[in-house]
Amino acid sequence: MSNPQNDPDLANAERKARRFWVSLVVTFLGLQVVIGILSVRLAIGDSAAVIVPDYHTTALNWDAHRRRQTAADRLGIKVVVQPSDVADGQGNRAIEVLVSDRDSKAMTGVVLSGRLYHHAAAGDAVKVSFEDAGDGRHVSLAPMAKPGLWHLELKIDGADEPIVLPVTVEVAS
């Protein structure tokens, strides 16, 4: 067996092998760091990959939240949400909400507000307030430029008990 210190070709081959394996390990470690950084950026930078706003608070107060969500059924209140077919140049679209009681009579004296977001961008939720237009109709102008499914969490104050209704609305174009 020859000694690597005495054989220059063997010493050179060992240095090449050492460089190759060290650089291979360092390359894989560097690649792992780059993939980790990209994953974190995608996870926190994409509004489609966020948790629904106030999810933690809702989960902590689930019984009260669920009671507000089912209040409309218990009280016999019917709600119909109708977004406009067209949006203005800034992407705002009119939304009309019809609120009626158990006997299909228009409800007056209720105040509507809500939180609206596109299903593909839950992190971009906007608050929406509605104005009473009479005869149980409430209208608002909301930023709904993108087609697709929109989620409106409608809050109705002024009924016999607080009401929160999750409504999904589809915008065609």
N, C-alpha and C positions, 0 to 999 in steps of 0.2 A: 504494500500500500504506500502510495507516495504522499508526501507531506505537501499541503497546499502552499506553504511558504516557499518550498523549493521548486514547485512547478508553476510557472507563471500562467499557463493556459488553464490549469485547474483553479487557480486563485481568481482569474478573470471570470471564469464560468460561475464560480460561487458568488462573486459580487453581482453579476448580472441576475442570477437567480434571487438573491437577497433583495435587490432593487425591484425586481418584478413583483415578488410577493408582498413586499411592504407597500409599493405603489398600488397594487390591487386592493389590499385591505383599506388603505387610505381613500381610494376612489369609492369603494362601496360605502364607507362611513360618510364621506362627503355627499354621496348620492342620497343616503338615508336622511341627512340633515336637510338637503334641498327639498326632498319629498315632504318632510315634516313641516317645513316653513310654508310650502305651497298649500298643504292641507289646512293649516291654521288660517292662512289668508282666505282660502275658499270658504271655510266654515264661518268666519266672522265677517267676511266682506260681501257675501251674497244675500240680498234681502229675501230671497226665496227659501233660504235655509235657516230661518229664524223661528223661534218659538212664538206662538201666538201671544200678543201683548197682554200683560197682567195675568199670565197663566198661573204663576205661583200664588198670587193673591186669590184668584178664583179657586184654586185647589184647596187652599187653607179654609176658605169659607164656602165649601162646596154645597152644603145643605141650604144655606141662604140663597146662593146663586141658582141652584136648581129650583127652589121655590119661586124665585122671580121669573125663571124661564117657563114654568108651568102655570103661572098665574093667569095668563091669557086664556088658556083652556078651561081653568076652573071658573073664571068669570064670564066665559062665553064671548070673549072679545075676538073679533076677526080682523086681520090686517092683510091688506093687499099692497104689495110694493110694485110700482111700475116705473122703470127707468125710460127715459126718452130714447127714441131710435137714433137720434142725431146728437152729436157733440159740437160745441162751438169751436172756434179756432184755437182756443187754449186747452181743449180737451175736457171742458166742463160739460156735464150732462144733467138735465133736469130729472129729479126723482120725485114721484108723487106717491104718497102713502095714504091709503084709504083705511080709516079706522071705524068699525061699526060694532054695536053691542050684540047681545044674544038674539035680539029681535030684528037684526039687520038694520037698525036705525043708526044714523051717523052719530058718532060720539063727539060731543063738544066739551071744551074745558080741559082737554088733555094737552100736555106739552111733550113734543117728540124731540129726541136728539139721538145721536148714534156714533158709531165708529165704523169706518168703511175701509176695506182693503181688498186688493186683488188676490185671488188664491195663490198666485205664483209669486207674490211679494208681500207676505204678511208683515214684514218689517216696515212697510211704508203706509201704515194705518193713518187715516186722517179723521178728525172729528167733524161731524156733520150736524148742523142744527136745522130744524124744519120750522117753517112759518105756517101758521094756521090760515088756510085759504077758505074756510067755511065748509059746511056740510060734511064734516068728518075728513076733509082733504087737507093734507099737509104737504108742502112742497119745499124743495131745497135744490141748490145747484152744487153738484159735487164733482171733483176731478175723477172722471171715469173714462179716460181716453182709450185704454187698452180693451180690446174685445176679450171675452172669456167669462169665467165665473168670478163674481164679486161677493164678498161676505159683508153683510150689514148687521151689526149688533145694535138693534133698535131698542132704545130705552123710552118707556112711556110713563110719564109722571102725571098724576092727577086722577088716576083710576082708584078703585077701592083699595088696591095694594100695588106696590111697585112691580113693574113688568119690564123684563128684558127678553127680547125675542131675537134669536139668531135666524137671519134670513139670507138665503143664497139667491143671488140675482144673476141671470145670464145676459151679457151684452153681446149682441151679434156683430156689430162693426163700429 
